[in-house]
Amino acid sequence: MELMNQTVKNLRQSLDRREISARELALEYLDLIGELNPALQALAGVYDEGEVLACAENAQKLIDKGNASALTGIPAAISDNILTSGRATSCASKMLENFIPPFDADVIETLKETECVILGKTVMDEFGIGHSPKSGAAVGAGLAVFALGTDTGGALGQSAAFNGLTGLRPTYGRVSRFGLASFASSLDQIGPIAQTAEDCAMILNVISNPDKRDAVCFGRNNRGQAEDFTAKIGAGVKGLKIAVPEQFLNHQTISEQTKNAVLDAAKEFENQGAVLINSAFERASKTEMFDYAVPAYYIISSAEASSNLSRYDGVNYGLRGVGETYYEQIADSRGRGFGDEVKRRILFGNFVLSDNNYNNYFKKALALRQKIKAEYDEIFKTVDIILTPTLPKISETFDYSDPASMYHTDICTIPPALAGLPSASTTCGYTTCGLPIGMTLTGKKSDEQTVLQVADCFERIFNPDL
Amino acid sequence: MKLIPTIGLEIHAELMTNSKVFCSCSAAYGGGPNSRCCPGCSAFPGTLPALNKKAVELIIKAGAVMNCEISRFTRWDRKNYFYPDLPRAYQISQLFRPVCKNGYVDIETPQGKTRIKITQIHLEEDAGKLIHDRSPKYSLADYNRSGMALIEIVTAPDFHSAEEACAFVEKIRNMLRYADICDGRMEQGSLRCDVNISLAPEGAPLGVRAEIKNLNSIRSISRAIEYEIYRHTQAINNNQPLYQQTRRFSDATGETEALRDKENAHDYRYLPDPNIPPIVLAESEIEAIIAAIPEMPEKRFARYTEEMGITKSDAEILLESKTLSDLFENALKEYDNPKSMCAFILTELLRRVNLGEIELENLPFSASDIGRLVKYGYTDKISRGDMKEILRGMIEKNKTPEEICDDGGYWIKEDLSLVESVIDEVIKNNPNPVAQYKNGEQKVFGFLMGQASKALKGKATPVAIKEMLESKLKG
């Protein structure tokens, strides 16, 4: 069986029709991991074969009894900032190098109940703070059928775009954050990266549940019912109003290639019967909403990170430094435990929250965030979906030397994250050297169905084989 | 030069919730080290706070009894600082939108009545406890207290003496106990007080302020304030500089010492806590919570003195302690005779307490036991003179009044046929008085009653004798 580019949907059918057993499938993936991961290093921790196969056997029992759900027996990878009971969860930080959590994250509990086969933990930036391709790498390389990653300012979409995949950042509060090691609590959200929008919908069906342990988690729709996010898959885009913010596409940071790929996609949506609306963004462009979103995001997320990461003082768990006094000891623990980018954000966060700067920076960023939310409310009065690039340009190399310009690569994904809106990234073209270009579809609050519907429509045309 | 002290208080009161404020761990006092904590209150990665609604209910009650405005919109903030007793390195508290503000409480001292303004009352979580005396090399951390629900009551700088401050703390403690908000056990740390104090000549701007942290008895509050008044006065009179400082009071020396100066003060880098959604309360919800507040001491005082006819001084003694007042009220459910009940409780029961035989907070019998004992005494089931003896038996043998009366033969046995035959005899032997009575001379009844009582001493109650005699004379 060719495993590269296998979808959850196809494998579900193969498993349910007994074309392949859960054990065979798991073994295939373990083999691939054994072969490719040493070079790729996409997985930071691979589970023992015995453990993986035991889970696959349990999955098979559910399948044989006819009790399989969408993810039963499907091999998956999990971002290493999502806690897995009894399994190392390092958040890619030296600080938590040897941390073995005593409990599972809510999403892990759910995956275990349905006997989804977890193969291992993916590499990531320390505590999810940074700009390298993350959970998507394992899926892109075919080491897992899908991955659960985390998103604060667009990581899921960006990771999907880098790897030619589909990533969904659900509405803030849709998926429980219980067991996710916090980076910026008002932005953190768990979501899927997979081959298709339809797969993302199937995965979201499983992982979005109400959870009292996360006070912001709603899980259900406003009638208290579970939603079927696959409901509009295959429905096309006829009659849907899609905003294409042309002024924004002319923004200095956005490359010609990216702009053209997105405009081509827009044209395709028009061919499929969607109504393109260019005027919806006029006001937002005039107020430079996107330009202000980036600094607002970095102020808010760094402030929250500085507070969230304070618990790593080496007293209760994690790396313990040495020192004559408590303060010397924690300075040593944190000095050695955190990497440079994390330290930079902590310092920045402390700066914007300090007595003299709170009003000038943090308070203004909160006000900007409210303005951005209001701006979206206004735009969504006349449109169903907003189409933007996922990354302003696709580079073949990363330049880490200038953090501020790195931060601006988030210009497309930060505004919906700040507003807590659902967005999906899917591939809309390729650069001249063959790297995938991603586009992001942003929907109204809690309207993942339409977001996935539009992404799915494009995928069926762009990549009919999947 | 006359210097006037200006004092403000911050009182921390632990709420009487069953579980902690942001997790489901037990909020009971004590327990083995770290036996009452979970990944949540020891700040493991991935854990999130889940608000205990009961804590919100209790702070609303506190605000209501202290005449505060109750905010319908309330929010949580993080106060960031590193200390090993604070596992998250931030305390969830309320800086910007506290639940209660702008209240007042009236106090009375020998100098007269004063109204103390309450600036705000907010909800927050307690920190853990550090144990430093096991080793010179390390300290131990116990997180049982970490995450317990606290309210902080912040007053305006309205006090000018230790006496006023102490009267206020006592009053607050009593109010919190009556409203079932906090058990007020200062020795266990469930009520603690910070004192802000400065001295200045009358009419002059306020002087340099010192903050004395964590005073855990009324006596230390008083001693710390007196010491600070002395220290500030000395410094001002000798032209020595004073610094804005946080200080600690030592019970052993009776003095305070500096912990840190203003230059080293924390910058707490407050930010709204994104993990706990703001609470929006409906007016009707707030009203329902306030309506459920138990009766406060002032109301009980009025009821005791006006409806029950108890003297003001007795009522004050009963109300000094909620436990005693509750005991009294519950005992009345057995026997509704407030004056007799009050008399017995204040003399006999409190005597046992004062002798140290029993503790009010930990009585070996119930209020209902006391109620029944008093009922038996005042309805002549037992001799009133024996009540003291029976109470002692209840304490020593840990038995009910019925068991003690059974064992000791305290019951007055009434043999009605004996009463009848004795009264028949009295009537037969006293024809003249009987005839006088029947002719309307009521006063001879006492003579006949005396004759019968003498013959029936200890064998029948006066009520039984009187009833029998009356019916015989009418018949």
Boltz contact constraints between the chains, C-beta under 6 A:
constraints:
  - contact:
      token1: [A, 83]
      token2: [B, 46]
      max_distance: 6.0
  - contact:
      token1: [A, 178]
      token2: [B, 48]
      max_distance: 6.0
  - contact:
      token1: [A, 179]
      token2: [B, 46]
      max_distance: 6.0
  - contact:
      token1: [A, 180]
      token2: [B, 46]
      max_distance: 6.0
  - contact:
      token1: [A, 181]
      token2: [B, 45]
      max_distance: 6.0
  - contact:
      token1: [A, 181]
      token2: [B, 46]
      max_distance: 6.0
  - contact:
      token1: [A, 185]
      token2: [B, 274]
      max_distance: 6.0
  - contact:
      token1: [A, 185]
      token2: [B, 275]
      max_distance: 6.0
  - contact:
      token1: [A, 186]
      token2: [B, 274]
      max_distance: 6.0
  - contact:
      token1: [A, 213]
      token2: [B, 50]
      max_distance: 6.0
  - contact:
      token1: [A, 214]
      token2: [B, 48]
      max_distance: 6.0
  - contact:
      token1: [A, 215]
      token2: [B, 276]
      max_distance: 6.0
  - contact:
      token1: [A, 215]
      token2: [B, 277]
      max_distance: 6.0
  - contact:
      token1: [A, 303]
      token2: [B, 271]
      max_distance: 6.0
  - contact:
      token1: [A, 307]
      token2: [B, 78]
      max_distance: 6.0
  - contact:
      token1: [A, 307]
      token2: [B, 80]
      max_distance: 6.0
  - contact:
      token1: [A, 307]
      token2: [B, 90]
      max_distance: 6.0
  - contact:
      token1: [A, 310]
      token2: [B, 89]
      max_distance: 6.0
  - contact:
      token1: [A, 311]
      token2: [B, 43]
      max_distance: 6.0
  - contact:
      token1: [A, 311]
      token2: [B, 88]
      max_distance: 6.0
  - contact:
      token1: [A, 311]
      token2: [B, 89]
      max_distance: 6.0
  - contact:
      token1: [A, 315]
      token2: [B, 84]
      max_distance: 6.0
  - contact:
      token1: [A, 316]
      token2: [B, 42]
      max_distance: 6.0
  - contact:
      token1: [A, 316]
      token2: [B, 87]
      max_distance: 6.0
  - contact:
      token1: [A, 326]
      token2: [B, 84]
      max_distance: 6.0
  - contact:
      token1: [A, 353]
      token2: [B, 269]
      max_distance: 6.0
  - contact:
      token1: [A, 353]
      token2: [B, 271]
      max_distance: 6.0
  - contact:
      token1: [A, 354]
      token2: [B, 267]
      max_distance: 6.0
  - contact:
      token1: [A, 354]
      token2: [B, 269]
      max_distance: 6.0
  - contact:
      token1: [A, 355]
      token2: [B, 267]
      max_distance: 6.0
